[in-house]
Amino acid sequence: MSIKLAVSCLLLLPAMVGPAAAAEALPEAIAAPGETVVLSVHAEGAQVYECKAGTDGKLAWSFREPIATLLAEGKTVGRHYAGPNWEHADGSAVVGKTVGNVPGATAADIPWLKLEVTSRRGSGVLTPVTTVQRINTHGGKLEGPCDKAGEFRSAPYSAEYVFLRKG
């Protein structure tokens, strides 16, 4: 085997085992045993918060929506937004609802999630997806006081989204 071929194989190895290996090593609350990885993407974006009065009447930041670009191999392949929706560049899309979560690695990181797909549209890579996992989060939490109801603020975040199907 040539050195060039050996290096190519080594460079591909993390991409081939990364998402599947990560899916198997996840905490039980967000694991998806028996499901197969369809797509794994990196997301860069922001978690948007709104200043609202809580049940106690005090103003606090309330999560409103995510806004993120989905990337694969450094290229934009889709977007993530309120719903929560994930939309692929091929026109396929899914909407999910949270069914499990675990804390992020630090207090500044949004939780890791397991979401069940509740609806889909279009036809493409996301069509067979039944579960979405948000893992390896970095940032996204907004702390501190809010002074004016209706004010918006965003907290930058990144994460990996793993799209899975049953069987």
N, C-alpha and C positions, 0 to 999 in steps of 0.2 A: 504494500500500500504506500502510495506517495505521501510525503509530509503534508502537501497541500490538501489531499483528500482526508488525511487523518485530522488535520486542523478543522476542516469543514465539518466533519462528523462531530468533533468536540463542540464546535460552536452551535450546532443544531441540537445537541443533547438537552440543554436546559429547556429549550422551547418544547421539546417532545415530552419531557417528564415533568416540567415545572407545574403546570396547572393541575394535572392529574395527581401528582404527588402532593401538592398543596391541598387539594380537595380531600384527600384521605387523612391528612394530619390535622384537620380542623377540629375545634371543640364540638362536642356532641350537639349543642344547641343550634349550630349552624351547618353541621355536616349533612351530606346528601348521599348516604350509602346506597350503592347500587346504581347511581346515576352516572352518566357518561358526559364528559366535557365536550361541548359543541364549539365553544369559542371562549377565549380569555383575552380581555383587553385592559389597557391601562386608562385611567380617567384622570383628567386635570380640569379643575373647575373651582366652584365656590358653593358653599351652603349659604343660602340667603335667609336672614332672620328679620322679623318685624318686632318693633317695640309695642307691646300690648299690656293691658291691665290683666293681672291674673285673678283667680277666684278671691284672693285676699285684697284685691283692689290696687295692689302695688304693681308698678311697671316692671316688666321683665322681657328679655329677648325670647321670642317664640319662633321655632323653626317654621319657615314658609315653603321653601322649595330648593331643590338642587339645580345647578346649571353646570354641565360638564361636557367636555369633548372626549370622545372615546378614540383611543389610539392603538394601533397595532403596527409594530415594526416602524414606529415613528411617523406613521401616516394616519390622518383622520379617517376613521371608518364609521363614525356615527356620533350620536349625541344622547345625553341623559338629561331629563328635565322632569318637572312636576308630574305627579301621577301616582307613583313614579313610573316614568316611561323610559324605555331604551329603544332607540331607533337606529337601525343599521343603514349604511349608504345604499344597500341594495333594495331598500323600501320595506323590508320586514321590520316589525316592531312588536314589543311586548310591554304589558303593564303588570306590575306586581304588587303584592301586599306582604308586609313583614310577618313572618311566622317564627322567627328566632333571632336573638342577638346576643353578643358578648361584647364586653368593653374593648375599646381600642388599646393599643400598646401603652399610651400615655394619657394623662388627663386632658390633653389638648386634642386628642384624636377622637373623631366620631366612631361610634360602635361598628363592629363587623356585623353584617346582617345575612339572614337567609330569607329570601322572598319567594313566595309561590306565585307563579304566573296566573293571573286571573282573566286576561284577555290578550288576543294577538290580532295583528292586522298585516296585510301585505303578504308577500311570499318571498322567502329567501332564507338566509342562514339562521335567523332567529325563529323561524316557523315551528320547529319541533321543541323549542325550549319550554321546560316545565318549572325550572328553578333557577334563581339568580342568587349568587353569593357576592357580597361586598366584603373584601378582605384587604389586609395590608393598608389600612387607612392611615393617612398622615394629615393632621390638622382638621379643620372644619368646625371645631367648636368655637362658640362665641361666648365670652365671659364678660363680666362687668356690668355696670348699671346702664340703663337706657333712660333718657330724660324726657323724651317727647313721644307720646303715642303716635303711631303711624310712621315713625322713622324706620328706614331699612338700613341694614348693614350686612356685608358678606364676609365670610371667613374662607380663605383659600383652602382647598383640600386636594388630595390625590388618593386614589384607591385602585384596586384591581377588581374588575367585575368578571366573574366566572359564570358562564351560561351553560346550563346542564339540561339533559333530557333523561327521562326514565328509560331503563332497559338497555 
